[in-house]
Amino acid sequence: MTDSPKKSGYQRRKAKGYVCHCCKEPKPFCWSCPCGFAICPDCFAENRWGISNGPTWICPDCERVHLME
């Protein structure tokens, strides 16, 4: 038996940052979905009209609804 911790429903935060799916640039923070989609705050602001309706945003890849926290 191994001593590695089991993964819960959430993955651990990436230590090396993110790559935005819109601008393709490495960023220290992106809004991200478990399906792998990630969008930086600048691109999110430009595309807010299409993926957000206030306190939630919808992943354009898998259509999962996320709360903005």
Buried (B, 14 or more C-beta within 10 A) or exposed (E): EEEEEEEEEEEEEEEEEBBBBBEEEEBEEBBBBEEEBBBBEEBBEEBEEEBBEEEEBBBBEEEEEBEEE
